[in-house]
Amino acid sequence: MARSGQQSARTSVWLDGKAERRGGRQPSGLDRDRITAATVRLLDAEGLAKFSMRRLAGELNVTAMSVYWYVDTKDDLLELALDAAFGELTLPDPDADEDWRVPLRTLARAYRGLLVRHPWLSPLIGTYVNIGPNSLAFSRLVQQIIRRTGLPTHGLVAAISAVFQFVYGFGTMEGHFVARSTAFGMSPDDYFHHAMSTVTQSPEAADIVHDSAELMEARGGDTVEEMWERDFEFALDLLVAGIEAMVARAG
């Protein structure tokens, strides 16, 4: 999501504390948790482009000024919603005595699922500094797990990027595909077959599809979901194997 220079210099809502420092009588029945939950529901239902303070106020059956009691801007609400979504993740126990591959795979799958359930997350992750408590808990655990791989310190950030930027891209594409299918009133399978039949009507595109037929058949799966699942798991296997190879090389 594009941001102006003024927006990019804004203070994070997590450094603001507006709701806590304001005195006087607060609007009845409202608090930040309720406002944030309503924001997430609206974003899920209508998407990021249609979200507005006025629309949120209507959902809560209050005036927009009541919402502004707790947040200064729409950016504040989106930042709160972003962290609330990360709060849905069930994080592995950081103190569990288990091989690093297990929690790494668990986190990667959970992160993918989060991006698919909430397609609006992707642009927000790259927009805010993500220092809310749930985002920080996720990031902290990722670092702890990657440190246990045995990689040299200089390679830890690259390993985190390799795994979780892959998951970010995969989950973003999958989530947007599901959202687009829904917008057309189709299941992912129906939309996939519709898209493929449309593409083959172009001679140039038909050649590419024909050349890719062997790859499509080899990936297996009777449904789009099965194809995604196999692609994701195989790619994750490649990344884990890459980490193992780099650890062996460093040793």
C-alpha positions in Angstrom: 0.0 0.0 0.0 1.5 3.3 -1.1 2.2 5.8 1.7 3.0 9.5 1.7 6.2 10.9 3.1 4.2 12.1 6.1 2.7 8.7 6.7 6.1 7.0 6.5 7.4 9.2 9.3 4.4 8.6 11.6 4.9 7.1 15.1 3.8 3.5 15.5 0.5 3.1 17.3 2.4 0.9 19.7 4.4 3.9 20.8 1.4 6.1 21.0 -0.7 5.0 24.0 -3.5 7.4 23.1 -6.3 5.3 24.7 -4.4 5.0 28.0 -3.3 8.6 28.4 -6.6 10.3 27.6 -8.7 11.4 30.5 -12.4 12.1 30.8 -15.4 10.0 29.9 -14.8 7.4 27.2 -17.5 6.4 24.7 -19.8 3.8 26.2 -19.2 0.2 25.1 -16.1 0.8 23.1 -12.5 -0.2 23.7 -9.5 -0.8 21.4 -10.0 -4.6 21.4 -13.6 -4.3 20.2 -12.6 -1.7 17.6 -9.7 -3.9 16.4 -11.9 -7.0 16.1 -14.4 -5.1 14.0 -11.6 -3.8 11.8 -10.4 -7.3 11.1 -13.9 -8.5 10.3 -14.4 -5.6 7.8 -11.1 -6.2 6.2 -11.9 -9.9 5.8 -15.3 -9.2 4.4 -14.6 -6.2 2.1 -10.9 -5.9 1.6 -8.3 -3.2 2.3 -9.4 -0.9 -0.5 -12.9 -0.4 0.8 -12.0 0.0 4.5 -12.7 3.5 6.0 -13.2 5.0 9.4 -16.8 5.9 8.5 -17.5 2.3 7.4 -16.0 1.0 10.7 -18.1 3.4 12.8 -21.2 2.2 11.0 -20.2 -1.4 11.8 -19.9 -0.5 15.4 -23.0 1.6 15.4 -21.2 4.7 16.7 -20.0 8.0 15.3 -16.6 8.3 13.7 -15.5 10.7 16.5 -16.1 7.9 19.0 -13.5 5.8 17.2 -11.1 8.7 17.1 -11.1 8.7 20.9 -8.9 5.5 20.7 -6.9 6.0 17.5 -5.7 9.1 15.6 -5.8 7.7 12.0 -6.8 4.8 9.9 -3.2 3.7 9.9 -3.5 3.1 13.6 -6.4 0.8 13.1 -4.6 -1.1 10.3 -1.5 -1.5 12.4 -3.7 -2.8 15.3 -5.5 -5.2 13.0 -2.2 -6.5 11.6 -0.9 -7.4 15.0 -4.3 -8.9 16.0 -4.1 -11.3 13.0 -0.6 -12.4 14.2 -2.2 -13.2 17.5 -4.2 -16.0 15.8 -1.0 -18.0 15.4 -0.4 -20.9 17.8 3.3 -20.6 18.4 5.5 -23.7 19.2 7.0 -23.9 22.7 10.4 -22.2 22.4 11.7 -24.3 25.2 10.6 -27.6 23.8 13.4 -30.1 23.4 12.8 -31.0 19.7 14.7 -30.8 16.4 14.6 -27.3 14.9 13.0 -28.6 11.7 9.8 -29.4 13.5 9.0 -25.9 14.8 10.3 -24.3 11.7 7.9 -26.2 9.5 5.1 -25.5 12.0 5.7 -21.8 11.9 6.0 -21.8 8.1 2.7 -23.6 7.7 1.0 -21.4 10.2 2.2 -18.2 8.5 1.1 -19.4 5.1 -2.4 -20.1 6.5 -2.6 -16.7 8.1 -1.8 -15.0 4.8 -4.4 -17.1 3.0 -7.1 -16.3 5.5 -6.4 -12.6 5.5 -5.3 -11.4 2.0 -5.1 -7.8 3.3 -2.2 -8.8 5.5 0.4 -8.9 2.8 0.5 -5.2 1.9 0.3 -4.2 5.6 3.3 -6.4 6.6 5.5 -4.3 4.3 3.9 -1.0 5.4 4.3 -1.0 9.2 7.3 -1.6 11.5 5.4 -4.5 13.1 6.4 -4.0 16.7 3.1 -5.1 18.2 3.3 -7.8 20.9 2.1 -10.6 18.6 4.3 -9.7 15.7 7.3 -9.5 18.0 6.5 -12.8 19.6 6.5 -14.4 16.1 9.7 -12.7 15.1 11.5 -13.6 18.3 10.5 -17.3 18.0 11.7 -17.4 14.3 15.1 -16.1 15.4 15.3 -18.6 18.2 14.6 -21.5 15.9 17.0 -20.4 13.2 19.8 -20.0 15.8 19.3 -23.7 16.7 20.1 -24.8 13.1 23.8 -24.5 13.6 24.3 -21.9 10.8 27.0 -19.4 11.3 25.8 -16.1 12.7 26.4 -14.2 9.5 23.9 -16.5 7.7 21.0 -16.4 10.2 19.2 -13.3 8.7 19.6 -14.8 5.2 18.1 -18.1 6.3 15.1 -16.3 7.9 14.6 -14.4 4.7 14.9 -17.5 2.5 12.2 -19.4 4.5 9.8 -16.7 5.5 10.0 -14.5 2.4 9.2 -17.6 0.4 6.2 -18.3 2.7 5.1 -14.7 2.4 5.2 -14.8 -1.4 3.5 -18.2 -1.6 0.8 -17.3 0.9 0.2 -14.0 -0.7 -0.4 -15.5 -4.2 -2.6 -18.3 -2.8 -4.6 -15.9 -0.7 -5.2 -13.5 -3.6 -6.2 -16.4 -5.8 -8.8 -17.6 -3.3 -10.1 -14.0 -2.9 -10.3 -13.6 -6.7 -12.2 -16.9 -7.0 -14.7 -15.7 -4.4 -15.1 -12.4 -6.1 -16.1 -14.3 -9.3 -18.5 -16.5 -7.3 -16.4 -19.6 -8.0 -14.6 -22.2 -6.1 -10.8 -22.2 -6.5 -11.0 -25.3 -8.7 -13.7 -23.8 -11.0 -11.8 -20.6 -11.2 -8.5 -22.4 -12.1 -10.2 -24.4 -14.9 -11.9 -21.2 -16.2 -8.6 -19.3 -16.1 -6.7 -22.1 -17.9 -9.3 -22.4 -20.6 -9.2 -18.6 -21.1 -5.4 -18.6 -21.3 -5.3 -21.3 -24.0 -7.4 -19.1 -26.3 -4.3 -17.0 -26.9 -1.9 -18.7 -29.3 1.2 -17.4 -27.5 -0.1 -18.4 -24.1 -1.3 -21.7 -25.4 2.3 -22.6 -26.3 3.5 -22.0 -22.8 0.7 -24.0 -21.3 1.4 -26.8 -23.7 5.1 -26.8 -22.8 4.2 -26.8 -19.1 1.8 -29.7 -19.4 4.3 -32.2 -18.2 5.2 -30.1 -15.2 1.6 -29.6 -14.3 0.9 -33.4 -14.6 4.0 -34.3 -12.5 3.1 -32.0 -9.6 0.0 -34.2 -9.0 -3.2 -33.4 -7.1 -6.8 -33.5 -8.2 -7.6 -30.1 -6.7 -6.0 -26.7 -6.6 -5.6 -27.1 -2.9 -3.8 -30.4 -3.3 -1.5 -28.9 -5.9 -0.7 -25.9 -3.6 -0.1 -28.3 -0.7 2.4 -30.4 -2.6 4.2 -27.4 -4.1 4.5 -25.8 -0.7 5.7 -28.8 1.2 8.3 -29.7 -1.6 9.6 -26.1 -1.6 9.8 -26.2 2.2 11.8 -29.4 1.9 14.2 -27.7 -0.5 14.7 -24.8 1.9 15.3 -27.1 4.9 17.8 -29.2 2.8 19.5 -26.0 1.9 20.0 -25.0 5.5 21.3 -28.5 6.3 23.8 -28.3 3.4 25.0 -24.9 4.5 25.5 -26.1 8.1 27.5 -29.1 6.8 29.6 -26.8 4.7 30.3 -24.5 7.7 31.3 -27.4 9.8 
